[in-house]
Amino acid sequence: MRWLTTIITEIFGLFVDDGSFALAILIWLGAVWLALVRLALPRGWGAIVLFAGLAVILIGSAVRRAGRR
C-alpha cells in the first residue's frame, strides 16, 4: 500500500510544486470571483484585476524562492 501513496504523491508533485503558491492562486481566484459578482465594474476590469493579482503572487513566490537559495 505504500507504493500507492508514493504514486499519488509523485502525481500531485507533477502539478503542484509549491503548495503555498497554489493556495495563494486559489484564494485569489475566489476573492476576485466574489468581488466581481458584488461590484459592478465595467467590462474588462475583471481581467486586469485578476492578472495584476496573479502577477503579484508570481513575483512574490519568485522572490521567496530566490531568497532561499
C-alpha distances in whole Angstrom, upper triangle without the diagonal:
4,5,5,7,9,10,11,13,15,16,17,19,21,22,23,24,26,25,28,30,28,28,32,32,31,33,36,36,36,39,41,40,41,44,45,45,47,50,52,52,53,51,50,49,46,45,47,45,41,42,44,41,38,40,41,37,36,39,38,34,36,38,36,34,37,38,35,35
4,5,5,6,9,10,11,12,14,15,17,19,21,21,21,23,22,26,27,26,27,30,31,30,32,35,34,35,38,39,39,40,43,44,45,47,49,51,51,53,51,49,48,45,44,45,44,40,40,42,39,36,38,38,35,34,37,35,32,33,36,33,31,34,34,31,32
4,5,5,6,9,10,11,12,14,15,17,19,20,20,23,22,26,27,25,27,30,30,29,32,35,34,35,38,39,39,40,43,44,44,47,49,51,50,52,50,48,47,44,43,44,43,39,39,41,39,36,37,38,34,33,36,35,31,33,35,33,30,33,34,31,32
4,5,5,6,9,10,11,12,14,16,17,18,19,22,21,24,26,23,25,28,28,27,29,32,31,32,35,37,36,37,40,41,41,44,46,48,47,49,47,45,45,41,40,42,41,37,37,39,37,34,36,36,33,32,35,34,30,32,35,32,30,33,34,31,32
4,5,5,6,9,10,11,12,14,16,16,17,19,18,21,23,21,22,25,26,25,27,30,29,30,33,34,34,35,38,39,39,42,44,46,46,47,45,44,43,40,38,40,39,35,35,37,34,31,34,34,30,30,32,31,28,29,32,29,27,30,31,28,29
4,6,5,6,9,10,10,12,15,15,15,18,17,21,22,21,22,25,26,25,28,30,30,31,33,35,35,37,39,40,41,43,45,47,46,48,46,44,43,40,38,40,38,35,35,36,34,31,33,33,29,28,31,30,26,28,30,28,25,28,29,26,27
4,5,5,6,9,10,11,13,14,15,18,18,22,22,20,22,25,25,24,27,29,29,30,33,34,34,36,38,39,39,42,44,46,45,46,44,42,42,38,37,38,37,34,34,35,33,30,32,33,29,28,31,30,27,28,31,28,26,29,31,28,28
4,5,5,6,8,10,11,12,14,16,15,19,20,17,19,22,22,21,24,26,25,26,29,31,30,32,35,35,36,38,40,42,42,43,41,39,39,35,34,36,34,31,31,33,30,27,30,30,27,26,29,28,25,26,29,27,25,28,30,27,28
4,6,5,6,9,10,10,11,13,13,16,17,16,17,20,21,20,23,25,25,26,28,30,30,32,34,35,36,38,40,42,41,43,41,39,38,35,33,35,33,30,30,31,29,26,28,28,24,24,26,25,22,23,26,24,22,25,26,23,24
4,5,5,6,9,10,10,13,14,18,18,16,18,21,21,21,24,26,26,27,30,31,31,33,35,36,37,39,41,43,42,43,41,38,38,35,33,34,33,30,30,31,29,26,27,28,25,23,26,25,22,23,26,24,21,24,26,23,23
4,5,5,7,9,11,14,14,18,17,15,17,20,20,19,22,24,23,25,28,29,28,31,33,33,34,37,38,40,39,40,38,36,36,33,31,32,32,28,28,30,28,24,26,27,24,22,26,25,22,23,26,24,22,25,27,25,25
4,5,6,6,8,11,10,14,14,12,14,17,16,16,19,21,20,22,24,26,26,28,30,31,31,34,35,37,37,38,36,34,33,30,28,30,29,25,25,27,25,22,24,24,21,20,23,23,19,21,24,22,20,23,25,23,24
4,5,5,6,9,9,13,13,12,14,17,17,17,20,21,21,23,25,26,27,29,31,32,33,35,36,39,37,39,37,34,34,31,29,30,29,25,25,26,24,21,22,23,20,18,21,21,17,18,21,19,17,20,22,20,20
4,6,7,11,12,15,14,13,16,18,17,17,21,22,21,23,26,26,27,29,31,31,33,35,36,38,37,38,35,33,33,30,28,29,28,25,24,26,24,21,22,23,20,18,21,21,18,18,22,21,18,21,23,21,22
4,6,9,10,13,12,10,13,15,13,14,17,18,18,20,22,23,23,26,27,28,29,32,33,34,33,34,32,29,29,26,24,26,25,21,21,23,21,17,19,21,17,16,19,19,16,17,21,20,18,21,23,21,22
4,6,6,9,9,7,10,12,12,12,15,16,16,18,21,22,22,24,26,27,28,31,32,34,32,34,32,29,29,26,24,25,24,20,20,21,19,16,18,19,15,14,17,17,13,15,18,17,15,18,20,19,20
4,6,9,8,8,11,13,13,14,17,18,19,21,23,23,25,27,28,29,31,33,34,36,34,35,34,31,30,27,25,26,25,22,21,22,20,17,18,18,15,13,16,15,11,13,16,14,12,15,17,15,16
4,6,5,6,9,10,11,13,14,16,17,19,20,21,23,25,26,27,29,31,31,34,32,34,33,30,29,26,24,25,23,20,20,20,17,15,16,16,12,11,14,12,9,11,13,11,10,13,15,13,15
4,5,5,6,9,10,11,12,14,15,17,18,20,21,23,24,26,27,29,30,33,31,33,32,30,28,25,24,25,23,20,20,20,17,15,17,16,13,13,16,14,11,14,16,13,13,16,17,16,18
4,5,5,6,9,10,10,12,14,15,16,18,20,21,22,24,26,27,28,31,29,31,31,28,26,24,23,23,21,18,18,18,15,13,15,14,10,11,13,11,9,12,13,11,12,15,15,15,17
4,5,5,6,9,10,11,12,14,15,16,18,20,21,22,24,26,26,29,27,29,28,25,24,21,20,20,18,15,15,15,12,10,12,11,7,8,10,9,6,10,12,10,11,14,15,15,17
4,5,5,6,9,10,11,13,14,15,17,19,20,21,23,25,26,28,27,28,27,25,23,20,19,20,18,15,15,16,13,11,13,13,10,10,13,12,10,13,16,14,14,17,19,18,20
4,5,5,6,9,10,11,12,14,15,17,18,20,21,23,24,27,26,28,27,25,23,20,20,20,18,15,16,17,13,12,15,14,10,12,15,13,12,15,17,15,16,19,20,19,22
4,5,5,6,9,10,10,12,14,15,16,18,20,21,22,25,23,26,25,23,21,18,17,18,15,13,14,13,10,9,12,10,7,10,12,10,10,13,15,13,15,18,19,19,22
4,5,5,6,9,10,10,12,14,15,16,18,20,21,23,22,23,22,20,18,15,15,15,13,10,11,12,9,7,10,10,7,9,12,12,11,14,16,15,16,19,20,21,23
4,5,5,6,9,10,11,12,14,15,17,19,20,22,22,24,22,21,19,16,16,17,15,12,13,15,11,10,14,14,11,13,16,15,14,17,19,19,19,22,24,24,26
4,5,5,6,9,10,11,12,14,15,17,18,21,20,23,22,21,19,16,16,17,14,12,14,14,11,11,14,13,11,14,16,15,15,18,20,18,20,23,24,24,27
4,5,5,6,8,10,10,12,14,15,16,18,17,20,19,17,15,12,13,13,10,8,10,10,7,8,11,11,9,12,14,13,14,17,18,18,20,22,23,24,27
4,6,5,6,9,10,11,12,14,15,17,16,19,17,16,14,11,11,13,10,7,10,12,9,9,12,13,11,14,17,16,16,19,21,21,22,25,26,27,29
4,6,5,6,9,10,11,13,14,17,17,19,19,18,16,13,14,15,13,10,14,15,12,12,16,16,14,17,20,19,19,22,24,23,24,27,28,29,31
4,5,5,6,8,10,11,12,15,15,18,18,17,15,11,13,14,11,10,13,13,10,12,15,14,13,17,19,18,19,22,23,23,25,27,28,29,31
4,5,5,6,8,10,10,13,12,14,14,13,11,8,10,11,8,7,10,11,9,11,14,14,13,16,18,18,19,22,23,24,25,28,29,30,32
4,6,5,6,9,10,12,12,15,14,14,12,9,11,13,11,9,13,14,12,13,17,17,17,19,22,21,22,25,26,26,28,30,32,32,35
4,6,5,6,9,12,13,16,16,16,14,11,14,15,13,12,16,16,14,16,19,19,18,21,23,23,24,27,28,28,30,32,33,34,36
4,5,5,6,9,10,13,14,14,12,9,12,13,10,11,14,14,13,15,18,18,18,21,23,22,24,26,27,28,30,32,32,34,36
4,5,5,7,7,10,10,11,9,7,10,12,10,10,14,14,14,16,18,19,19,21,23,24,25,27,29,29,31,33,34,35,38
4,6,8,9,12,12,14,12,10,13,15,13,13,17,18,17,19,22,22,22,24,27,27,28,30,32,32,34,36,37,38,41
4,7,9,12,14,15,14,12,15,17,14,15,19,19,18,20,23,23,23,26,28,27,29,32,33,33,35,37,38,39,42
4,6,9,11,13,11,10,14,14,12,14,17,17,17,19,22,22,22,25,27,27,28,31,32,32,35,36,37,39,41
4,7,9,11,10,10,14,14,13,15,18,18,19,21,23,23,25,27,28,29,31,33,34,35,37,39,39,41,44
4,6,8,6,7,11,11,10,13,15,15,16,19,20,21,22,25,26,27,29,30,31,33,35,36,37,39,41
4,6,6,8,11,11,12,14,16,16,18,20,21,22,24,26,27,28,30,32,33,34,36,37,39,41,43
4,6,7,9,10,11,13,14,16,17,19,20,22,23,25,26,28,29,31,32,34,35,37,38,40,42
4,5,6,7,9,10,11,13,15,16,17,19,21,21,23,25,26,27,29,31,32,33,35,37,38
4,5,5,6,8,10,11,12,14,15,17,18,20,21,23,24,26,27,29,30,31,33,35,37
4,5,5,6,9,10,11,12,14,16,17,18,20,21,23,24,26,27,29,30,32,33,35
4,6,5,6,8,10,11,12,14,15,16,18,20,21,22,24,26,27,28,30,32,33
4,5,5,6,9,10,10,12,14,15,16,18,20,21,22,24,26,27,28,30,32
4,6,5,6,9,10,11,12,14,15,17,18,20,21,23,24,26,27,29,31
4,6,5,6,9,10,11,12,14,15,17,18,20,21,23,24,26,27,29
4,5,5,6,9,10,10,12,14,15,16,18,20,21,22,24,26,27
4,6,5,6,9,10,11,12,14,15,16,18,20,21,22,25,26
4,5,5,6,9,10,11,12,14,15,16,18,20,21,23,25
4,5,5,6,9,10,10,12,14,15,16,18,20,21,23
4,5,5,6,8,10,11,12,14,15,16,18,20,22
4,5,5,6,9,10,11,12,14,15,16,19,20
4,6,5,6,9,10,11,12,14,15,17,19
4,5,5,6,9,10,11,12,14,16,17
4,5,5,6,9,10,10,12,14,16
4,5,5,6,9,10,11,13,15
4,5,5,6,9,10,11,13
4,5,5,6,8,10,11
4,5,5,6,9,10
4,5,5,7,9
4,5,5,7
4,5,5
4,6
4
